[in-house]
């Protein structure tokens, strides 16, 4: 068993060896980087409308300030690193997905922008923070206890999660479950 551990590469060695291949396998990198960059810039320069706590327009500076001044929120600084770790951990499954553009994601981006505008006008920065993550296409929970994907920017570029057969469709958008519950109407 010690020989097996000796032959096994460290996490850093594995990262250095596999990162170039993983990077090459990501489709539409330029389009995603452009959309992601514009989304981040929006929230960097027009993310925070409350200046009572911290004098900045940046949603990210406000979030950092909030994380640092609350013992209950200090773990928030680790979340981006955890997300990157989970993406690396699931890289083989992510490589197996064949992406395609999903234009209904544009409606979700519009909803995220409207949520941000509502948060900005009402000076509720937490709404703007929710809009930031909603626009990226994060997991959320609605009526059922099962997590639902709402793929906004990610969905427009790489496709909606409803294209995968091992994941339930978002909000029942696939016809199978709707047909079963609506047979009496037709």
Secondary structure, 3 states (H helix, E strand, C coil): CHHHHHHCCCHHHHHHHHHHHHHHHCCCHHHHHHHHHHHHHHHHHCCCCCCCCCCCCCHHHHHHHHHHCCHHHHHHHHHHHHHHHHHHHCHHHHHHCCCCCCCCHHHHHHHHHHHHHHHHHCCCHHHHHHHHHHHHCCEECCCCCCCEECCCHHHHHHCCHHHCCCCCCHHHCCHHHHHHHHCCCC
